[in-house]
């Protein structure tokens, strides 16, 4: 799995992290979606990684992914940031997987 970050996305994630300790996770969130195939990706900052999470190295450091949800992701992805939408974007060379990739601080210290 390869995840690249654009310069704009790297700058914005560093602002959001602002030295907060935790693990960055690309979460395939299915809560409230009704079905696992209707999930949506999001960036989560968490205190702990889950047993099934796998580590992927990126240009900003490690990101963790849920092994069971890899089927919904592409082998090569890019995280970008759109200032117009004030939002991250997750895309591949063929499509935009999530034009409004949210960032959620799920750590105990916020």
Secondary structure, DSSP 4 states (H G I P E B T S, - for coil): -EEEE-HHHHHHHHHHHTT--SEEEEEEE-TTTSSGGG-EEEEEEESS--TTEEEEEETTEEEEEEGGGGGGS-SEEEEEEETTTTEEEEE-SS-EEEEEEEEEE-SS--
